Amino acid sequence: YKHERECNAIIGQTREDKVVRLESLMDGVLSKDDFLDEEFASLMHEHKLLKDMYENHPEVLQTRIELKRAQEELESFKNFYGDMGEREVLLE
């Protein structure tokens, strides 16, 4: 849950920043082009943060480890059954 709270905090902060930018746009403090530039930069930053958090999520890391082990085991079976053949190995 800690990880989800951190992600939600990032999203919440991004939304608050957007409200401030929208208010500045409506008040005439920020031009339309500046608003769009800042909005794009903000979204890119949010995307990077969330992507980094996703890639470092404990469940994702655990799944990657399990996948690597399964791939190694599959490769081992392919080598055992594919190269020599199961029957030939057992007859030796």
Gaussian input, Z-matrix of N, CA and C with variables (Angstrom, degrees):
# hf/3-21g

backbone

0 1
 N
 C     1     B1
 C     2     B2     1     A1
 N     3     B3     2     A2     1     D1
 C     4     B4     3     A3     2     D2
 C     5     B5     4     A4     3     D3
 N     6     B6     5     A5     4     D4
 C     7     B7     6     A6     5     D5
 C     8     B8     7     A7     6     D6
 N     9     B9     8     A8     7     D7
 C    10    B10     9     A9     8     D8
 C    11    B11    10    A10     9     D9
 N    12    B12    11    A11    10    D10
 C    13    B13    12    A12    11    D11
 C    14    B14    13    A13    12    D12
 N    15    B15    14    A14    13    D13
 C    16    B16    15    A15    14    D14
 C    17    B17    16    A16    15    D15
 N    18    B18    17    A17    16    D16
 C    19    B19    18    A18    17    D17
 C    20    B20    19    A19    18    D18
 N    21    B21    20    A20    19    D19
 C    22    B22    21    A21    20    D20
 C    23    B23    22    A22    21    D21
 N    24    B24    23    A23    22    D22
 C    25    B25    24    A24    23    D23
 C    26    B26    25    A25    24    D24
 N    27    B27    26    A26    25    D25
 C    28    B28    27    A27    26    D26
 C    29    B29    28    A28    27    D27
 N    30    B30    29    A29    28    D28
 C    31    B31    30    A30    29    D29
 C    32    B32    31    A31    30    D30
 N    33    B33    32    A32    31    D31
 C    34    B34    33    A33    32    D32
 C    35    B35    34    A34    33    D33
 N    36    B36    35    A35    34    D34
 C    37    B37    36    A36    35    D35
 C    38    B38    37    A37    36    D36
 N    39    B39    38    A38    37    D37
 C    40    B40    39    A39    38    D38
 C    41    B41    40    A40    39    D39
 N    42    B42    41    A41    40    D40
 C    43    B43    42    A42    41    D41
 C    44    B44    43    A43    42    D42
 N    45    B45    44    A44    43    D43
 C    46    B46    45    A45    44    D44
 C    47    B47    46    A46    45    D45
 N    48    B48    47    A47    46    D46
 C    49    B49    48    A48    47    D47
 C    50    B50    49    A49    48    D48
 N    51    B51    50    A50    49    D49
 C    52    B52    51    A51    50    D50
 C    53    B53    52    A52    51    D51
 N    54    B54    53    A53    52    D52
 C    55    B55    54    A54    53    D53
 C    56    B56    55    A55    54    D54
 N    57    B57    56    A56    55    D55
 C    58    B58    57    A57    56    D56
 C    59    B59    58    A58    57    D57
 N    60    B60    59    A59    58    D58
 C    61    B61    60    A60    59    D59
 C    62    B62    61    A61    60    D60
 N    63    B63    62    A62    61    D61
 C    64    B64    63    A63    62    D62
 C    65    B65    64    A64    63    D63
 N    66    B66    65    A65    64    D64
 C    67    B67    66    A66    65    D65
 C    68    B68    67    A67    66    D66
 N    69    B69    68    A68    67    D67
 C    70    B70    69    A69    68    D68
 C    71    B71    70    A70    69    D69
 N    72    B72    71    A71    70    D70
 C    73    B73    72    A72    71    D71
 C    74    B74    73    A73    72    D72
 N    75    B75    74    A74    73    D73
 C    76    B76    75    A75    74    D74
 C    77    B77    76    A76    75    D75
 N    78    B78    77    A77    76    D76
 C    79    B79    78    A78    77    D77
 C    80    B80    79    A79    78    D78
 N    81    B81    80    A80    79    D79
 C    82    B82    81    A81    80    D80
 C    83    B83    82    A82    81    D81
 N    84    B84    83    A83    82    D82
 C    85    B85    84    A84    83    D83
 C    86    B86    85    A85    84    D84
 N    87    B87    86    A86    85    D85
 C    88    B88    87    A87    86    D86
 C    89    B89    88    A88    87    D87
 N    90    B90    89    A89    88    D88
 C    91    B91    90    A90    89    D89
 C    92    B92    91    A91    90    D90
 N    93    B93    92    A92    91    D91
 C    94    B94    93    A93    92    D92
 C    95    B95    94    A94    93    D93
 N    96    B96    95    A95    94    D94
 C    97    B97    96    A96    95    D95
 C    98    B98    97    A97    96    D96
 N    99    B99    98    A98    97    D97
 C   100   B100    99    A99    98    D98
 C   101   B101   100   A100    99    D99
 N   102   B102   101   A101   100   D100
 C   103   B103   102   A102   101   D101
 C   104   B104   103   A103   102   D102
 N   105   B105   104   A104   103   D103
 C   106   B106   105   A105   104   D104
 C   107   B107   106   A106   105   D105
 N   108   B108   107   A107   106   D106
 C   109   B109   108   A108   107   D107
 C   110   B110   109   A109   108   D108
 N   111   B111   110   A110   109   D109
 C   112   B112   111   A111   110   D110
 C   113   B113   112   A112   111   D111
 N   114   B114   113   A113   112   D112
 C   115   B115   114   A114   113   D113
 C   116   B116   115   A115   114   D114
 N   117   B117   116   A116   115   D115
 C   118   B118   117   A117   116   D116
 C   119   B119   118   A118   117   D117
 N   120   B120   119   A119   118   D118
 C   121   B121   120   A120   119   D119
 C   122   B122   121   A121   120   D120
 N   123   B123   122   A122   121   D121
 C   124   B124   123   A123   122   D122
 C   125   B125   124   A124   123   D123
 N   126   B126   125   A125   124   D124
 C   127   B127   126   A126   125   D125
 C   128   B128   127   A127   126   D126
 N   129   B129   128   A128   127   D127
 C   130   B130   129   A129   128   D128
 C   131   B131   130   A130   129   D129
 N   132   B132   131   A131   130   D130
 C   133   B133   132   A132   131   D131
 C   134   B134   133   A133   132   D132
 N   135   B135   134   A134   133   D133
 C   136   B136   135   A135   134   D134
 C   137   B137   136   A136   135   D135
 N   138   B138   137   A137   136   D136
 C   139   B139   138   A138   137   D137
 C   140   B140   139   A139   138   D138
 N   141   B141   140   A140   139   D139
 C   142   B142   141   A141   140   D140
 C   143   B143   142   A142   141   D141
 N   144   B144   143   A143   142   D142
 C   145   B145   144   A144   143   D143
 C   146   B146   145   A145   144   D144
 N   147   B147   146   A146   145   D145
 C   148   B148   147   A147   146   D146
 C   149   B149   148   A148   147   D147
 N   150   B150   149   A149   148   D148
 C   151   B151   150   A150   149   D149
 C   152   B152   151   A151   150   D150
 N   153   B153   152   A152   151   D151
 C   154   B154   153   A153   152   D152
 C   155   B155   154   A154   153   D153
 N   156   B156   155   A155   154   D154
 C   157   B157   156   A156   155   D155
 C   158   B158   157   A157   156   D156
 N   159   B159   158   A158   157   D157
 C   160   B160   159   A159   158   D158
 C   161   B161   160   A160   159   D159
 N   162   B162   161   A161   160   D160
 C   163   B163   162   A162   161   D161
 C   164   B164   163   A163   162   D162
 N   165   B165   164   A164   163   D163
 C   166   B166   165   A165   164   D164
 C   167   B167   166   A166   165   D165
 N   168   B168   167   A167   166   D166
 C   169   B169   168   A168   167   D167
 C   170   B170   169   A169   168   D168
 N   171   B171   170   A170   169   D169
 C   172   B172   171   A171   170   D170
 C   173   B173   172   A172   171   D171
 N   174   B174   173   A173   172   D172
 C   175   B175   174   A174   173   D173
 C   176   B176   175   A175   174   D174
 N   177   B177   176   A176   175   D175
 C   178   B178   177   A177   176   D176
 C   179   B179   178   A178   177   D177
 N   180   B180   179   A179   178   D178
 C   181   B181   180   A180   179   D179
 C   182   B182   181   A181   180   D180
 N   183   B183   182   A182   181   D181
 C   184   B184   183   A183   182   D182
 C   185   B185   184   A184   183   D183
 N   186   B186   185   A185   184   D184
 C   187   B187   186   A186   185   D185
 C   188   B188   187   A187   186   D186
 N   189   B189   188   A188   187   D187
 C   190   B190   189   A189   188   D188
 C   191   B191   190   A190   189   D189
 N   192   B192   191   A191   190   D190
 C   193   B193   192   A192   191   D191
 C   194   B194   193   A193   192   D192
 N   195   B195   194   A194   193   D193
 C   196   B196   195   A195   194   D194
 C   197   B197   196   A196   195   D195
 N   198   B198   197   A197   196   D196
 C   199   B199   198   A198   197   D197
 C   200   B200   199   A199   198   D198
 N   201   B201   200   A200   199   D199
 C   202   B202   201   A201   200   D200
 C   203   B203   202   A202   201   D201
 N   204   B204   203   A203   202   D202
 C   205   B205   204   A204   203   D203
 C   206   B206   205   A205   204   D204
 N   207   B207   206   A206   205   D205
 C   208   B208   207   A207   206   D206
 C   209   B209   208   A208   207   D207
 N   210   B210   209   A209   208   D208
 C   211   B211   210   A210   209   D209
 C   212   B212   211   A211   210   D210
 N   213   B213   212   A212   211   D211
 C   214   B214   213   A213   212   D212
 C   215   B215   214   A214   213   D213
 N   216   B216   215   A215   214   D214
 C   217   B217   216   A216   215   D215
 C   218   B218   217   A217   216   D216
 N   219   B219   218   A218   217   D217
 C   220   B220   219   A219   218   D218
 C   221   B221   220   A220   219   D219
 N   222   B222   221   A221   220   D220
 C   223   B223   222   A222   221   D221
 C   224   B224   223   A223   222   D222
 N   225   B225   224   A224   223   D223
 C   226   B226   225   A225   224   D224
 C   227   B227   226   A226   225   D225
 N   228   B228   227   A227   226   D226
 C   229   B229   228   A228   227   D227
 C   230   B230   229   A229   228   D228
 N   231   B231   230   A230   229   D229
 C   232   B232   231   A231   230   D230
 C   233   B233   232   A232   231   D231
 N   234   B234   233   A233   232   D232
 C   235   B235   234   A234   233   D233
 C   236   B236   235   A235   234   D234
 N   237   B237   236   A236   235   D235
 C   238   B238   237   A237   236   D236
 C   239   B239   238   A238   237   D237
 N   240   B240   239   A239   238   D238
 C   241   B241   240   A240   239   D239
 C   242   B242   241   A241   240   D240
 N   243   B243   242   A242   241   D241
 C   244   B244   243   A243   242   D242
 C   245   B245   244   A244   243   D243
 N   246   B246   245   A245   244   D244
 C   247   B247   246   A246   245   D245
 C   248   B248   247   A247   246   D246
 N   249   B249   248   A248   247   D247
 C   250   B250   249   A249   248   D248
 C   251   B251   250   A250   249   D249
 N   252   B252   251   A251   250   D250
 C   253   B253   252   A252   251   D251
 C   254   B254   253   A253   252   D252
 N   255   B255   254   A254   253   D253
 C   256   B256   255   A255   254   D254
 C   257   B257   256   A256   255   D255
 N   258   B258   257   A257   256   D256
 C   259   B259   258   A258   257   D257
 C   260   B260   259   A259   258   D258
 N   261   B261   260   A260   259   D259
 C   262   B262   261   A261   260   D260
 C   263   B263   262   A262   261   D261
 N   264   B264   263   A263   262   D262
 C   265   B265   264   A264   263   D263
 C   266   B266   265   A265   264   D264
 N   267   B267   266   A266   265   D265
 C   268   B268   267   A267   266   D266
 C   269   B269   268   A268   267   D267
 N   270   B270   269   A269   268   D268
 C   271   B271   270   A270   269   D269
 C   272   B272   271   A271   270   D270
 N   273   B273   272   A272   271   D271
 C   274   B274   273   A273   272   D272
 C   275   B275   274   A274   273   D273

   B1=1.4496
   B2=1.5229
   B3=1.3141
   B4=1.4613
   B5=1.5208
   B6=1.3053
   B7=1.4640
   B8=1.5265
   B9=1.3169
   B10=1.4686
   B11=1.5256
   B12=1.3302
   B13=1.4682
   B14=1.5238
   B15=1.3351
   B16=1.4624
   B17=1.5266
   B18=1.3205
   B19=1.4718
   B20=1.5254
   B21=1.3208
   B22=1.4659
   B23=1.5215
   B24=1.3294
   B25=1.4640
   B26=1.5257
   B27=1.3259
   B28=1.4689
   B29=1.5227
   B30=1.3121
   B31=1.4676
   B32=1.5284
   B33=1.3285
   B34=1.4614
   B35=1.5185
   B36=1.3276
   B37=1.4635
   B38=1.5228
   B39=1.3233
   B40=1.4652
   B41=1.5198
   B42=1.3220
   B43=1.4701
   B44=1.5279
   B45=1.3295
   B46=1.4681
   B47=1.5266
   B48=1.3324
   B49=1.4665
   B50=1.5277
   B51=1.3262
   B52=1.4627
   B53=1.5305
   B54=1.3159
   B55=1.4661
   B56=1.5300
   B57=1.3210
   B58=1.4687
   B59=1.5263
   B60=1.3261
   B61=1.4742
   B62=1.5287
   B63=1.3342
   B64=1.4689
   B65=1.5292
   B66=1.3216
   B67=1.4648
   B68=1.5254
   B69=1.3309
   B70=1.4680
   B71=1.5197
   B72=1.3167
   B73=1.4626
   B74=1.5266
   B75=1.3221
   B76=1.4661
   B77=1.5353
   B78=1.3350
   B79=1.4659
   B80=1.5264
   B81=1.3297
   B82=1.4575
   B83=1.5160
   B84=1.3203
   B85=1.4650
   B86=1.5243
   B87=1.3110
   B88=1.4602
   B89=1.5215
   B90=1.3413
   B91=1.4674
   B92=1.5276
   B93=1.3191
   B94=1.4678
   B95=1.5225
   B96=1.3362
   B97=1.4701
   B98=1.5281
   B99=1.3315
   B100=1.4659
   B101=1.5267
   B102=1.3258
   B103=1.4610
   B104=1.5233
   B105=1.3355
   B106=1.4644
   B107=1.5237
   B108=1.3352
   B109=1.4653
   B110=1.5301
   B111=1.3255
   B112=1.4655
   B113=1.5268
   B114=1.3095
   B115=1.4671
   B116=1.5259
   B117=1.3208
   B118=1.4646
   B119=1.5302
   B120=1.3374
   B121=1.4657
   B122=1.5296
   B123=1.3167
   B124=1.4587
   B125=1.5275
   B126=1.3171
   B127=1.4690
   B128=1.5239
   B129=1.3203
   B130=1.4677
   B131=1.5304
   B132=1.3251
   B133=1.4635
   B134=1.5353
   B135=1.3250
   B136=1.4652
   B137=1.5276
   B138=1.3099
   B139=1.4662
   B140=1.5289
   B141=1.3288
   B142=1.4639
   B143=1.5259
   B144=1.3307
   B145=1.4648
   B146=1.5253
   B147=1.3269
   B148=1.4650
   B149=1.5223
   B150=1.3220
   B151=1.4683
   B152=1.5253
   B153=1.3331
   B154=1.4634
   B155=1.5241
   B156=1.3297
   B157=1.4630
   B158=1.5281
   B159=1.3262
   B160=1.4680
   B161=1.5243
   B162=1.3385
   B163=1.4611
   B164=1.5217
   B165=1.3178
   B166=1.4583
   B167=1.5259
   B168=1.3198
   B169=1.4643
   B170=1.5292
   B171=1.3348
   B172=1.4689
   B173=1.5280
   B174=1.3177
   B175=1.4657
   B176=1.5243
   B177=1.3220
   B178=1.4656
   B179=1.5240
   B180=1.3356
   B181=1.4634
   B182=1.5255
   B183=1.3261
   B184=1.4606
   B185=1.5295
   B186=1.3153
   B187=1.4616
   B188=1.5231
   B189=1.3158
   B190=1.4755
   B191=1.5182
   B192=1.3334
   B193=1.4653
   B194=1.5230
   B195=1.3222
   B196=1.4662
   B197=1.5219
   B198=1.3214
   B199=1.4627
   B200=1.5203
   B201=1.3217
   B202=1.4675
   B203=1.5259
   B204=1.3268
   B205=1.4708
   B206=1.5297
   B207=1.3203
   B208=1.4642
   B209=1.5229
   B210=1.3310
   B211=1.4636
   B212=1.5244
   B213=1.3365
   B214=1.4658
   B215=1.5234
   B216=1.3281
   B217=1.4626
   B218=1.5280
   B219=1.3115
   B220=1.4586
   B221=1.5244
   B222=1.3149
   B223=1.4682
   B224=1.5257
   B225=1.3274
   B226=1.4625
   B227=1.5274
   B228=1.3305
   B229=1.4657
   B230=1.5220
   B231=1.3185
   B232=1.4704
   B233=1.5194
   B234=1.3260
   B235=1.4625
   B236=1.5233
   B237=1.3179
   B238=1.4565
   B239=1.5228
   B240=1.3252
   B241=1.4582
   B242=1.5160
   B243=1.3118
   B244=1.4520
   B245=1.5147
   B246=1.3276
   B247=1.4599
   B248=1.5227
   B249=1.3109
   B250=1.4548
   B251=1.5206
   B252=1.2754
   B253=1.4566
   B254=1.5102
   B255=1.3164
   B256=1.4599
   B257=1.5246
   B258=1.3023
   B259=1.4643
   B260=1.5217
   B261=1.3416
   B262=1.4631
   B263=1.5232
   B264=1.3261
   B265=1.4659
   B266=1.5187
   B267=1.3288
   B268=1.4585
   B269=1.5280
   B270=1.3279
   B271=1.4634
   B272=1.5199
   B273=1.3039
   B274=1.4732
   B275=1.4959
   A1=112.19
   A2=115.82
   A3=119.83
   A4=110.12
   A5=115.26
   A6=120.52
   A7=110.77
   A8=116.73
   A9=120.91
   A10=111.24
   A11=116.78
   A12=120.07
   A13=110.73
   A14=116.11
   A15=119.91
   A16=110.79
   A17=116.59
   A18=120.50
   A19=110.57
   A20=116.76
   A21=120.60
   A22=111.44
   A23=116.94
   A24=120.31
   A25=110.31
   A26=116.85
   A27=120.80
   A28=109.99
   A29=116.22
   A30=120.49
   A31=110.25
   A32=116.75
   A33=120.65
   A34=112.09
   A35=116.55
   A36=120.16
   A37=110.67
   A38=116.58
   A39=120.28
   A40=110.59
   A41=116.51
   A42=120.23
   A43=111.20
   A44=116.18
   A45=119.77
   A46=110.78
   A47=116.23
   A48=120.49
   A49=110.67
   A50=116.34
   A51=119.94
   A52=110.78
   A53=116.55
   A54=120.31
   A55=109.70
   A56=116.62
   A57=120.52
   A58=109.99
   A59=116.94
   A60=120.22
   A61=110.86
   A62=116.77
   A63=119.89
   A64=111.44
   A65=116.12
   A66=119.16
   A67=110.83
   A68=116.61
   A69=120.63
   A70=110.49
   A71=116.69
   A72=121.01
   A73=110.19
   A74=116.51
   A75=120.75
   A76=111.93
   A77=116.50
   A78=120.67
   A79=112.35
   A80=116.87
   A81=120.65
   A82=113.94
   A83=117.25
   A84=121.40
   A85=110.29
   A86=116.00
   A87=122.61
   A88=108.70
   A89=115.45
   A90=118.64
   A91=109.68
   A92=115.56
   A93=120.95
   A94=110.29
   A95=116.68
   A96=119.85
   A97=111.52
   A98=116.28
   A99=119.34
   A100=110.66
   A101=115.99
   A102=119.95
   A103=110.35
   A104=116.36
   A105=120.01
   A106=111.29
   A107=116.86
   A108=120.05
   A109=111.05
   A110=116.04
   A111=119.86
   A112=111.46
   A113=116.69
   A114=120.81
   A115=110.28
   A116=116.42
   A117=120.54
   A118=110.38
   A119=116.65
   A120=120.40
   A121=110.70
   A122=116.43
   A123=121.00
   A124=111.36
   A125=116.44
   A126=119.92
   A127=111.55
   A128=116.83
   A129=120.00
   A130=110.13
   A131=116.37
   A132=120.83
   A133=110.36
   A134=116.73
   A135=120.89
   A136=110.34
   A137=116.59
   A138=120.98
   A139=110.72
   A140=116.62
   A141=120.53
   A142=110.94
   A143=116.72
   A144=120.05
   A145=111.78
   A146=116.31
   A147=119.69
   A148=111.60
   A149=116.87
   A150=120.30
   A151=110.09
   A152=116.74
   A153=120.51
   A154=111.11
   A155=116.55
   A156=119.54
   A157=110.90
   A158=117.16
   A159=120.99
   A160=109.81
   A161=115.60
   A162=119.33
   A163=112.17
   A164=117.62
   A165=121.31
   A166=112.76
   A167=116.83
   A168=121.06
   A169=108.34
   A170=118.06
   A171=120.93
   A172=113.75
   A173=118.21
   A174=120.35
   A175=111.01
   A176=117.03
   A177=120.55
   A178=109.57
   A179=116.78
   A180=120.22
   A181=110.86
   A182=117.46
   A183=121.31
   A184=110.66
   A185=116.96
   A186=121.15
   A187=110.70
   A188=117.08
   A189=120.02
   A190=111.35
   A191=116.64
   A192=120.55
   A193=109.97
   A194=116.75
   A195=120.70
   A196=111.25
   A197=117.21
   A198=121.10
   A199=110.61
   A200=116.99
   A201=120.43
   A202=110.47
   A203=117.02
   A204=120.40
   A205=110.94
   A206=117.18
   A207=120.86
   A208=110.67
   A209=117.14
   A210=120.21
   A211=110.79
   A212=116.86
   A213=120.25
   A214=110.96
   A215=116.68
   A216=120.54
   A217=110.59
   A218=117.05
   A219=121.27
   A220=110.54
   A221=116.48
   A222=120.51
   A223=110.76
   A224=116.05
   A225=120.59
   A226=110.69
   A227=117.28
   A228=120.86
   A229=111.30
   A230=116.71
   A231=119.87
   A232=110.27
   A233=116.13
   A234=119.81
   A235=110.87
   A236=117.41
   A237=121.36
   A238=111.63
   A239=116.73
   A240=120.58
   A241=112.69
   A242=117.70
   A243=120.35
   A244=114.35
   A245=117.13
   A246=120.18
   A247=112.05
   A248=116.57
   A249=119.94
   A250=111.61
   A251=116.82
   A252=119.92
   A253=109.66
   A254=116.47
   A255=121.63
   A256=111.30
   A257=116.31
   A258=120.12
   A259=111.14
   A260=116.70
   A261=120.41
   A262=111.50
   A263=116.50
   A264=120.20
   A265=109.96
   A266=117.01
   A267=120.07
   A268=112.18
   A269=118.08
   A270=121.02
   A271=112.46
   A272=117.47
   A273=119.85
   A274=112.53
   D1=-28.96
   D2=-179.59
   D3=-59.42
   D4=-44.46
   D5=-179.04
   D6=-61.73
   D7=-42.98
   D8=179.17
   D9=-65.30
   D10=-38.69
   D11=177.37
   D12=-62.48
   D13=-40.43
   D14=179.07
   D15=-63.95
   D16=-43.73
   D17=177.98
   D18=-62.65
   D19=-43.96
   D20=179.26
   D21=-64.25
   D22=-34.65
   D23=177.92
   D24=-65.73
   D25=-40.71
   D26=177.78
   D27=-62.65
   D28=-46.84
   D29=-179.83
   D30=-62.98
   D31=-42.29
   D32=179.07
   D33=-61.96
   D34=-43.67
   D35=179.06
   D36=-64.52
   D37=-40.08
   D38=178.38
   D39=-61.92
   D40=-40.70
   D41=179.61
   D42=-66.36
   D43=-40.65
   D44=177.91
   D45=-62.47
   D46=-42.33
   D47=177.90
   D48=-62.01
   D49=-37.77
   D50=179.49
   D51=-65.40
   D52=-40.54
   D53=178.30
   D54=-60.49
   D55=-42.86
   D56=179.07
   D57=-62.11
   D58=-43.43
   D59=178.79
   D60=-64.18
   D61=-42.31
   D62=178.79
   D63=-63.03
   D64=-40.60
   D65=177.49
   D66=-63.59
   D67=-40.24
   D68=177.72
   D69=-63.94
   D70=-38.95
   D71=177.90
   D72=-64.24
   D73=-45.57
   D74=-178.49
   D75=-66.86
   D76=-33.28
   D77=179.93
   D78=-80.87
   D79=-6.04
   D80=179.98
   D81=83.20
   D82=6.12
   D83=178.84
   D84=-74.03
   D85=-31.92
   D86=-176.35
   D87=-118.80
   D88=131.35
   D89=178.33
   D90=-75.50
   D91=163.79
   D92=-179.56
   D93=-60.30
   D94=-44.68
   D95=-179.39
   D96=-64.56
   D97=-41.86
   D98=177.90
   D99=-64.27
   D100=-40.03
   D101=177.87
   D102=-59.83
   D103=-47.36
   D104=-178.63
   D105=-64.24
   D106=-39.41
   D107=178.08
   D108=-63.63
   D109=-45.69
   D110=179.59
   D111=-66.95
   D112=-37.15
   D113=179.01
   D114=-64.66
   D115=-43.75
   D116=178.71
   D117=-62.42
   D118=-46.69
   D119=179.67
   D120=-61.03
   D121=-40.87
   D122=179.63
   D123=-64.11
   D124=-43.93
   D125=179.91
   D126=-66.02
   D127=-38.57
   D128=177.40
   D129=-64.02
   D130=-41.43
   D131=179.22
   D132=-64.97
   D133=-44.95
   D134=178.52
   D135=-60.96
   D136=-43.19
   D137=179.51
   D138=-60.31
   D139=-44.90
   D140=-179.71
   D141=-62.84
   D142=-45.84
   D143=179.93
   D144=-60.86
   D145=-46.86
   D146=-178.53
   D147=-67.84
   D148=-36.04
   D149=177.39
   D150=-64.02
   D151=-45.21
   D152=178.01
   D153=-61.17
   D154=-41.25
   D155=179.96
   D156=-67.77
   D157=-36.82
   D158=178.07
   D159=-64.17
   D160=-46.68
   D161=-176.77
   D162=-66.16
   D163=-24.25
   D164=179.74
   D165=-103.29
   D166=11.05
   D167=178.77
   D168=-65.97
   D169=133.81
   D170=-177.48
   D171=-54.73
   D172=-39.82
   D173=-179.30
   D174=-68.18
   D175=-37.45
   D176=178.96
   D177=-66.82
   D178=-43.63
   D179=178.82
   D180=-62.06
   D181=-42.73
   D182=179.12
   D183=-63.04
   D184=-41.42
   D185=179.24
   D186=-64.63
   D187=-38.84
   D188=177.38
   D189=-62.39
   D190=-41.57
   D191=178.56
   D192=-63.22
   D193=-46.09
   D194=179.44
   D195=-62.70
   D196=-40.01
   D197=178.68
   D198=-63.34
   D199=-43.31
   D200=179.93
   D201=-62.48
   D202=-42.93
   D203=178.12
   D204=-62.60
   D205=-42.85
   D206=179.61
   D207=-64.68
   D208=-39.21
   D209=178.42
   D210=-65.36
   D211=-39.91
   D212=177.93
   D213=-65.21
   D214=-40.93
   D215=178.59
   D216=-65.63
   D217=-41.38
   D218=177.53
   D219=-61.65
   D220=-43.15
   D221=178.79
   D222=-62.82
   D223=-39.00
   D224=177.61
   D225=-62.60
   D226=-44.87
   D227=177.53
   D228=-63.59
   D229=-41.09
   D230=178.59
   D231=-60.89
   D232=-42.61
   D233=179.82
   D234=-65.35
   D235=-41.62
   D236=-178.23
   D237=-69.18
   D238=-48.50
   D239=-174.87
   D240=-86.53
   D241=-25.09
   D242=-173.83
   D243=-88.31
   D244=-45.77
   D245=-173.56
   D246=-69.26
   D247=-57.37
   D248=-175.73
   D249=-97.57
   D250=-26.02
   D251=-174.92
   D252=91.81
   D253=138.06
   D254=-176.91
   D255=-61.85
   D256=-43.12
   D257=-176.29
   D258=-62.73
   D259=-45.28
   D260=-179.41
   D261=-62.57
   D262=-39.61
   D263=179.92
   D264=-65.72
   D265=-42.53
   D266=-177.93
   D267=-71.33
   D268=-27.68
   D269=-179.77
   D270=-78.90
   D271=-17.96
   D272=-178.85
   D273=-71.72

